């Protein structure tokens, strides 16, 4: 099993073979989580975050953000969501290396 990928199977289905009441995942320095889901064989990226809480019923995304670019696609930056996000559908979380545009201090 890859320690950088976490699959939530959907509302009421739990988090895997060894279900725990809840799971808290926080990325270390230099990494973020990409939040995605599959629909009809196509993967859609919903956003990014640095920490999540997973329980049997859903995934709570703390401080999610998405990528925003200028009209010429020469510059990108993170746009934070004003609230957390709670997902109930099957969701995939993967820890990836942080890119320059993901830092809010730029």
C-alpha positions as CSV (number, residue, x, y, z in Angstrom):
1,X,0.0,0.0,0.0
2,X,1.3,3.5,-0.9
3,X,1.5,5.7,2.2
4,X,0.9,8.8,0.2
5,X,-2.5,7.9,-1.2
6,X,-5.7,7.7,0.9
7,X,-9.0,6.5,-0.6
8,X,-12.3,7.3,1.0
9,X,-14.9,4.9,-0.5
10,X,-18.0,7.0,0.1
11,X,-20.5,7.9,2.8
12,X,-20.9,5.1,5.4
13,X,-18.3,2.9,3.7
14,X,-15.3,3.8,5.8
15,X,-11.6,4.3,5.0
16,X,-10.2,0.9,4.2
17,X,-9.6,-2.6,5.5
18,X,-8.6,-1.5,9.0
19,X,-11.3,1.1,9.6
20,X,-10.7,3.5,12.4
21,X,-13.3,5.8,13.9
22,X,-11.5,8.8,12.3
23,X,-8.2,9.6,10.6
24,X,-6.4,13.0,10.8
25,X,-3.8,13.6,8.0
26,X,-1.5,16.5,8.0
27,X,1.2,17.2,5.4
28,X,4.7,18.0,6.4
29,X,6.7,21.0,5.2
30,X,7.1,21.0,1.4
31,X,4.0,18.9,0.6
32,X,0.3,19.3,0.0
33,X,-2.7,16.9,-0.7
34,X,-4.5,16.9,-4.0
35,X,-8.2,16.2,-3.6
36,X,-9.7,14.3,-6.5
37,X,-12.6,12.1,-7.5
38,X,-13.4,9.8,-10.5
39,X,-16.5,10.1,-12.6
40,X,-17.1,7.8,-15.5
41,X,-13.3,7.0,-15.7
42,X,-12.2,10.6,-15.6
43,X,-10.3,12.0,-12.7
44,X,-11.3,15.5,-11.5
45,X,-9.1,17.6,-9.2
46,X,-11.3,19.4,-6.7
47,X,-8.6,21.3,-5.0
48,X,-5.6,21.1,-2.6
49,X,-5.1,21.3,1.2
50,X,-2.6,20.6,3.9
51,X,-4.8,18.7,6.4
52,X,-8.0,16.6,6.4
53,X,-10.1,14.7,8.9
54,X,-11.7,11.4,7.6
55,X,-14.4,9.6,9.5
56,X,-16.9,6.9,8.4
57,X,-19.3,9.4,6.9
58,X,-17.1,11.9,5.1
59,X,-13.9,13.8,4.5
60,X,-13.5,17.3,6.1
61,X,-11.0,19.4,4.1
62,X,-9.4,22.0,6.3
63,X,-8.5,25.3,4.6
64,X,-8.9,24.1,0.9
65,X,-7.5,26.1,-1.9
66,X,-7.5,26.0,-5.7
67,X,-5.2,27.1,-8.5
68,X,-6.0,30.4,-10.2
69,X,-4.1,31.9,-13.1
70,X,-4.0,35.2,-15.0
71,X,-5.6,35.4,-18.5
72,X,-2.3,34.7,-20.3
73,X,-1.5,31.7,-18.0
74,X,1.9,33.1,-17.1
75,X,1.3,33.4,-13.4
76,X,-0.6,31.2,-10.9
77,X,-1.4,31.5,-7.2
78,X,-3.5,29.7,-4.6
79,X,-7.0,31.0,-3.9
80,X,-8.2,29.9,-0.5
81,X,-11.8,28.9,0.2
82,X,-13.5,30.9,2.9
83,X,-14.7,27.8,4.6
84,X,-13.8,24.1,5.0
85,X,-15.2,21.6,2.7
86,X,-17.1,18.4,3.7
87,X,-17.2,15.6,1.0
88,X,-19.4,12.5,1.2
89,X,-18.7,10.9,-2.2
90,X,-15.8,8.6,-3.0
91,X,-12.6,10.8,-2.8
92,X,-8.9,10.2,-3.4
93,X,-6.3,12.2,-1.4
94,X,-2.7,12.0,-2.6
95,X,0.3,13.7,-0.9
96,X,2.4,15.5,-3.5
97,X,5.4,17.8,-3.5
98,X,4.5,21.5,-3.0
99,X,5.0,23.7,-6.1
100,X,5.9,27.4,-6.2
101,X,2.4,28.6,-7.0
102,X,1.0,26.8,-3.9
103,X,2.8,29.1,-1.5
104,X,0.6,32.0,-0.4
105,X,3.7,34.1,0.5
106,X,4.6,34.6,-3.2
